[in-house]
Amino acid sequence: MRVYSYVSLGLAALVCFSVQPSACVAETKPNIIFVMVDDMGRDWISSYGASHPTPNVDRLAAQGIRFENCWCAPICTPTRMELLTGQYPFRTGWVRHHDVPRWGGKGFDWEKFTSFARVVKKAGYTTAIGGKWQINDFRKQPDALKRHGFDEHCVWTGWETGNAPPSSKRYWDGYIMTNGKREVHKHGSEAVNDFLIDFIRRNKKRPFLAYYPMMLVHGPFLPTPLNRAKAPEGKAALYAGMVTYMDHLVGKLVAAVDELGIADRTIIMFTGDNGSSASGTLNGKPYPKGKGRTNDWGVHMPFLVRAPMFSKGGEVSDDLIDFTDMLPTFADLAGAELPAGVKLDGRSFVSSLRGDRSAKGKREWIFAQIEDRRTIRDKHYKLDSSGSFWNISKDLLERKDLRESKDPDVVEARERLAKVLASLPQNAGGPFEGYKAGGGKARKAANPKKKDRQGRKALKQKKKGEG
């Protein structure tokens, strides 16, 4: 019989004590699985009060910690850069959505930026990514994922201009690249899920990190393997079916972890990458679509963590966290050193996982941005760069602007958040053609693909902020 004890040692390395020390060398660090759904907020997760049932995701909440205040960027690729680098969009320059395979540019530059995969690899982790990338063009940079620290991959390449179809397809007849080999699969999401389960099975005796940026539930809204025989009609019903299928795949992945006997040393995190692209419900009331918006519903994500070494389950935390915190938290869990010479905006929330109720070392505010629009909040108030100010704890849908309020508490909170917002630097120059430093707005860059119909369609979707 083995007994495990997890203690804080500097970077919160996890130490395994066993009557057979040689048998648990691989068990001294927790496995990390990070699941991120595409285009879905809290209004589609029933453990957050949504009407749509998500029983498998809800089990993560029942067995772990439900975080009430987690923010990301309001749109796809800025969120991914923030997550991977631990830096806000103004620091990387990636302040709006840009699909590199479709619109060009170097994209995520491993010579300029680090990633959480590179950080944990240095601590002895085996790493994999399964899902959607979009921030490099693999035709021009075939070793990009290796450079970013991923030992293995199974990804939708993104819509590659000049190669669509088949690269436009991610679901049925999905165009998936697995460790450099490109193939068309019956269903792309199923192929990715099977790959990650296989990766976990092959690496169950060593510490691993599996990054799962799901392609679901982003459009196109289509039937899934669960409902294709009797496909629902209409975008709303199709989107709901895709949420159900997402929940099914998450359930399969978690079940595999449990069946392999590694649940007690595996941390599973679940979230979304921006607000929903179809209106859901929250606590019995309609909730607006949030994708691309700096309103709370555009950046406020579900965030569930099953971490048996820290929590017995059923816990709720109101601690503030945002996506820049993931890299330092993964480093903390892995006992890895933070990258030298890199200005990180995030901080570890391992103390929150442990259930520490004190405010010491925790965030006083979190931040989100798209282009020049910036927003910041504490536990009660939210301030936009436009000057709009809300009591977000009471006014979730931001209906009562308090910028003119004379209430001393409101004035103090507004001034405090405004001071932080004013202290943040201007936007750095973007990592792709058409961006400038400072203002963050895109210049109209020449599009060499504009002559063909696909190029014109891609440009139109880019302007709409397609993720």
C-alpha positions in Angstrom: 0.0 0.0 0.0 1.3 3.4 -1.0 0.8 6.6 0.9 1.1 10.0 -0.9 1.9 13.3 0.8 2.0 16.5 -1.1 4.0 19.4 0.5 5.3 22.8 -0.5 9.0 23.0 -1.3 9.8 26.3 -2.8 8.1 26.0 -6.2 5.5 23.6 -4.7 7.1 20.5 -6.1 5.0 17.4 -5.3 6.9 14.8 -3.4 5.8 11.2 -3.2 6.5 9.1 -0.2 6.2 5.3 -0.6 7.3 2.2 1.1 8.9 1.4 -2.2 10.6 4.6 -3.2 12.1 3.2 -6.4 8.7 2.3 -7.7 7.3 5.8 -7.5 10.0 7.9 -9.2 7.5 8.8 -12.0 4.9 9.7 -9.4 6.7 12.6 -7.7 5.2 15.1 -10.1 1.5 15.5 -11.0 0.3 14.8 -14.6 -1.4 17.9 -16.0 -4.3 17.8 -18.5 -5.6 21.1 -19.7 -8.9 21.0 -21.7 -10.1 24.1 -23.4 -13.4 24.2 -25.4 -13.6 26.5 -28.4 -16.3 29.3 -28.4 -18.2 28.3 -25.2 -18.7 30.1 -22.0 -20.3 29.3 -18.6 -23.8 29.6 -20.1 -23.5 26.0 -21.5 -22.1 24.2 -18.4 -24.8 23.0 -16.1 -22.6 23.1 -13.0 -22.5 26.9 -13.5 -26.3 27.2 -13.8 -26.8 26.5 -17.5 -29.9 24.7 -18.5 -28.1 22.5 -21.0 -26.9 19.3 -19.3 -23.1 18.5 -19.2 -22.9 15.6 -16.8 -19.3 14.6 -17.5 -17.9 18.1 -17.1 -20.1 18.5 -14.0 -18.4 15.5 -12.5 -15.1 17.5 -12.6 -16.8 20.1 -10.5 -18.2 17.5 -8.1 -14.8 15.9 -7.7 -12.8 19.1 -7.7 -12.9 22.9 -7.5 -15.2 25.3 -9.4 -13.7 28.7 -9.9 -16.1 31.5 -10.1 -13.8 34.3 -11.4 -11.6 33.2 -14.3 -11.0 35.5 -17.3 -9.4 35.1 -20.7 -9.2 37.2 -23.9 -12.5 37.7 -25.8 -11.4 35.9 -28.9 -9.5 32.8 -30.1 -5.8 33.3 -30.9 -5.2 36.1 -28.4 -6.4 33.8 -25.7 -4.1 31.0 -26.9 -1.1 33.3 -26.9 -2.0 34.5 -23.4 -2.4 31.0 -22.2 0.8 29.6 -23.7 3.1 32.5 -22.9 1.8 33.8 -19.5 1.7 37.3 -21.0 -1.1 39.7 -21.8 -1.9 40.6 -25.4 -0.4 44.1 -25.1 2.9 42.5 -24.3 3.0 40.0 -27.2 1.2 42.3 -29.7 -1.4 39.6 -30.5 -4.3 41.8 -29.7 -6.9 40.5 -32.1 -7.7 37.3 -33.9 -5.3 36.3 -36.6 -5.4 32.9 -38.3 -1.8 32.5 -39.5 -2.3 29.6 -42.0 -5.1 31.6 -43.7 -3.8 35.1 -43.6 0.0 34.8 -43.4 2.8 36.1 -41.2 5.3 34.3 -39.0 2.9 33.9 -36.1 4.0 32.5 -32.7 7.8 33.0 -32.7 9.6 30.5 -30.4 12.7 32.8 -30.6 10.8 35.7 -29.0 8.3 33.9 -26.7 8.3 30.9 -24.5 5.5 28.4 -23.8 4.3 26.4 -20.8 5.2 23.2 -22.7 8.9 24.3 -22.9 8.9 25.2 -19.2 7.6 21.9 -17.9 9.7 19.9 -20.4 12.8 21.2 -18.6 11.4 19.6 -15.4 11.2 16.2 -17.0 7.7 16.2 -18.5 6.6 14.5 -21.6 4.2 16.8 -23.6 1.5 16.6 -26.2 -1.0 18.8 -27.9 -4.3 17.5 -29.4 -6.7 19.9 -31.1 -6.5 23.3 -32.7 -3.4 25.5 -33.1 -3.8 28.2 -35.8 -0.9 30.4 -34.6 1.7 28.9 -37.0 1.7 27.8 -40.6 3.0 24.2 -40.5 3.8 24.3 -44.3 6.3 27.0 -43.6 7.3 25.9 -40.1 6.9 22.1 -40.0 8.8 21.8 -36.7 6.8 24.6 -34.9 5.2 22.4 -32.3 8.5 20.7 -31.4 10.0 24.2 -31.1 7.2 25.2 -28.8 8.0 22.2 -26.5 5.5 19.6 -27.6 6.9 16.1 -28.0 3.8 14.8 -29.9 0.9 16.4 -31.6 -2.4 15.6 -33.3 -3.9 18.9 -34.6 -6.2 20.4 -37.0 -3.8 22.5 -39.1 -6.1 25.5 -39.4 -7.6 26.6 -42.7 -4.6 26.8 -44.9 -5.1 29.3 -47.8 -4.5 27.5 -51.1 -5.2 24.1 -49.4 -8.9 24.3 -48.8 -10.6 22.0 -49.0 -9.5 19.7 -47.4 -7.8 21.8 -44.7 -10.9 23.8 -44.0 -12.6 20.7 -42.5 -12.1 19.9 -38.9 -15.0 17.6 -38.1 -16.4 15.3 -40.7 -13.6 14.3 -43.1 -11.4 16.3 -40.7 -7.9 17.2 -42.0 -5.6 16.3 -39.1 -1.8 16.3 -38.8 -0.5 13.6 -36.3 3.2 13.9 -35.6 3.8 15.5 -39.0 1.6 13.1 -41.0 -1.4 14.6 -42.6 -4.5 12.5 -43.1 -8.3 12.9 -43.5 -10.2 11.3 -40.6 -13.8 10.2 -40.5 -14.3 12.7 -37.7 -11.5 15.0 -36.6 -12.6 15.6 -33.0 -12.9 11.9 -32.4 -9.4 11.2 -33.9 -7.9 13.9 -31.6 -9.6 12.5 -28.5 -8.4 9.0 -29.3 -4.8 10.3 -29.8 -4.7 11.9 -26.4 -6.1 8.9 -24.6 -3.4 6.8 -26.3 -0.7 9.4 -25.3 -1.9 9.2 -21.7 -1.9 5.4 -21.8 1.7 5.3 -23.2 3.0 7.8 -20.7 1.2 6.8 -17.5 4.4 5.9 -15.7 6.1 9.2 -16.3 4.9 12.8 -15.6 3.1 14.2 -18.6 1.3 17.4 -19.8 -1.5 17.0 -22.3 -2.8 20.3 -23.8 -6.3 19.7 -25.3 -7.5 22.9 -27.2 -10.7 21.3 -28.5 -12.0 22.1 -32.0 -15.5 21.8 -30.6 -17.8 23.7 -30.4 -16.7 26.2 -33.0 -18.7 26.5 -36.2 -19.5 25.2 -38.7 -22.5 23.9 -36.6 -22.9 20.3 -37.8 -24.4 17.0 -36.6 -22.0 14.9 -34.5 -21.4 11.1 -34.3 -23.9 11.1 -31.4 -26.8 12.6 -33.3 -26.1 12.3 -37.0 -28.7 9.6 -37.5 -31.4 12.0 -36.4 -29.8 15.4 -36.9 -31.3 18.4 -35.2 -32.4 21.4 -37.3 -31.2 25.0 -36.9 -28.0 26.5 -35.6 -29.0 26.6 -32.0 -29.9 22.9 -31.9 -26.8 21.9 -33.8 -24.7 24.0 -31.4 -26.3 22.3 -28.4 -25.6 18.9 -29.9 -22.0 19.8 -30.3 -21.9 20.8 -26.6 -23.3 17.4 -25.8 -20.7 15.7 -27.9 -17.9 17.8 -26.3 -19.1 16.6 -22.9 -19.1 13.0 -24.2 -15.5 13.3 -25.3 -14.4 14.9 -22.0 -16.1 12.0 -20.2 -14.1 9.4 -22.3 -10.8 11.2 -21.5 -11.5 11.4 -17.8 -12.7 7.8 -17.7 -9.4 6.7 -19.4 -7.4 8.5 -16.7 -9.5 6.7 -14.0 -9.2 3.3 -15.6 -5.5 3.6 -15.9 -5.2 4.1 -12.1 -3.5 7.5 -12.3 -6.3 9.7 -11.1 -4.7 10.4 -7.8 -1.7 12.0 -9.4 -3.4 13.7 -12.4 -4.7 17.3 -12.4 -7.5 17.9 -15.0 -8.4 21.5 -15.8 -11.4 22.4 -17.9 -12.3 25.8 -19.4 -13.3 27.7 -22.6 -11.3 30.1 -24.8 -13.9 33.0 -25.1 -17.6 33.7 -24.7 -20.1 31.5 -26.4 -21.0 31.9 -30.1 -24.6 30.8 -29.4 -26.7 32.3 -26.6 -27.2 30.0 -23.6 -28.8 30.4 -20.2 -27.4 31.2 -16.7 -29.5 30.5 -13.6 -32.7 30.2 -15.7 -32.2 33.4 -17.6 -31.1 34.0 -21.2 -27.4 34.9 -21.5 -25.9 36.8 -24.4 -23.4 35.6 -26.9 -20.0 36.8 -25.8 -17.5 36.0 -28.5 -15.4 39.0 -29.4 -16.8 41.2 -26.6 -15.0 42.7 -23.6 -18.3 42.5 -21.6 -18.1 40.0 -18.8 -19.9 37.4 -20.8 -17.2 37.6 -23.5 -14.2 36.9 -21.1 -15.7 35.1 -18.1 -15.0 31.4 -18.4 -15.9 28.2 -16.7 -12.9 26.9 -14.9 -12.9 23.5 -13.2 -10.0 21.7 -11.6 -10.0 18.1 -10.5 -6.9 17.8 -8.3 -7.3 14.9 -5.9 -4.0 15.7 -4.1 -5.4 19.1 -3.1 -9.2 18.7 -3.0 -11.8 16.1 -2.1 -14.2 17.8 -4.4 -17.3 19.9 -4.3 -15.4 23.1 -3.5 -16.0 26.6 -4.9 -13.4 29.4 -5.0 -14.0 33.1 -5.7 -10.3 33.8 -6.1 -9.4 35.9 -9.2 -7.4 34.1 -11.9 -6.9 34.7 -15.6 -5.2 32.8 -18.4 -1.7 34.4 -17.8 -1.7 32.4 -14.6 -1.5 29.0 -16.3 2.2 29.0 -17.2 3.4 29.9 -13.7 0.9 27.5 -12.1 2.1 24.6 -14.4 5.7 25.5 -13.5 4.8 25.5 -9.8 3.1 22.1 -10.0 6.0 20.7 -12.0 8.7 22.1 -9.8 10.1 23.9 -12.9 12.0 27.1 -13.1 10.2 30.1 -14.6 11.9 31.4 -17.8 14.7 33.8 -17.2 14.4 37.3 -18.5 10.7 37.0 -19.4 8.2 39.5 -18.0 5.3 37.3 -17.0 1.9 38.8 -16.2 0.6 35.7 -14.4 1.1 34.2 -11.0 0.6 30.7 -9.6 -2.7 29.8 -8.1 -1.6 26.6 -6.4 -2.5 28.1 -3.1 -6.1 28.4 -4.3 -6.0 24.7 -5.3 -4.9 23.9 -1.8 -7.9 25.8 -0.4 -5.9 28.6 1.2 -8.5 31.2 2.1 -6.1 34.0 2.8 -5.5 36.8 0.3 -1.7 36.7 0.7 0.0 36.4 -2.7 -3.3 36.3 -4.6 -4.6 38.6 -7.3 -6.4 41.8 -6.6 -7.5 42.2 -10.3 -7.7 40.4 -13.6 -7.5 41.8 -17.1 -8.8 41.2 -20.6 -8.2 42.9 -24.0 -9.1 42.9 -27.7 -7.5 45.5 -30.0 -7.5 48.8 -28.0 -10.4 47.8 -25.8 -9.2 46.9 -22.3 -11.1 45.8 -19.2 -10.2 45.1 -15.6 -12.0 43.8 -12.6 -11.6 43.0 -8.9 -14.1 40.8 -7.0 -16.8 43.4 -7.2 -16.2 46.1 -9.9 -15.3 46.1 -13.5 -13.8 49.1 -15.4 -13.5 49.4 -19.2 -11.0 51.6 -21.0 -14.0 53.5 -22.3 -14.7 54.7 -18.8 -17.7 52.5 -18.2 -17.9 51.1 -14.7 -20.1 48.4 -13.2 -20.6 46.6 -9.9 -20.1 43.2 -11.6 -21.0 41.2 -8.5 -24.5 42.6 -8.6 -24.9 43.7 -12.3 -23.7 40.7 -14.3 -25.1 42.0 -17.6 -23.6 45.5 -17.1 -26.8 47.4 -17.3 -26.1 50.2 -14.8 -23.0 52.3 -15.6 -21.6 53.7 -12.4 -19.0 56.1 -13.9 -20.9 59.1 -12.5 -21.6 57.6 -9.1 -20.6 59.8 -6.1 -20.8 56.9 -3.6 -17.4 56.9 -1.8 -16.9 53.1 -2.1 -17.6 53.2 -5.8 -15.4 56.2 -6.4 -12.5 54.6 -4.5 -12.8 51.3 -6.4 -13.1 53.1 -9.8 -10.0 55.2 -9.0 -8.0 52.2 -7.9 -8.8 50.2 -11.0 -8.2 53.2 -13.2 -4.7 53.6 -11.8 -3.9 50.0 -12.6 -5.3 50.3 -16.1 -3.4 53.5 -16.8 -0.1 51.8 -15.7 -0.3 49.0 -18.3 2.0 49.6 -21.3 0.8 50.3 -24.9 0.4 47.4 -27.3 3.6 45.9 -28.7 3.9 45.4 -32.4 2.0 42.4 -33.6 3.8 39.2 -34.7 2.3 39.3 -38.2 1.9 41.6 -41.1 -0.5 44.5 -40.8 -0.1 45.4 -37.2 1.6 48.4 -35.6 3.0 49.1 -32.2 1.2 51.4 -29.8 -2.4 51.6 -31.1 -2.9 48.0 -31.7 -5.3 48.5 -34.7 -4.6 46.5 -37.8 -3.5 48.3 -41.0 -5.1 47.1 -44.2 -2.4 44.8 -45.4 -2.2 43.6 -49.0 -3.7 40.1 -49.3 -2.0 38.1 -52.0 -4.9 35.6 -51.9 -7.5 38.2 -52.5 -7.8 37.3 -56.2 -9.4 34.0 -55.5 -12.9 33.4 -54.0 -11.4 31.7 -50.9 -9.2 34.6 -50.2 -12.1 37.0 -50.3 -14.2 34.8 -48.1 -11.3 34.5 -45.6 -10.8 38.2 -45.5 -14.5 38.7 -44.8 -14.4 36.2 -41.9 -11.3 37.8 -40.5 -13.1 41.2 -40.3 -15.9 39.5 -38.4 -13.4 38.1 -35.9 -13.8 34.5 -36.8 -11.9 32.2 -34.4 
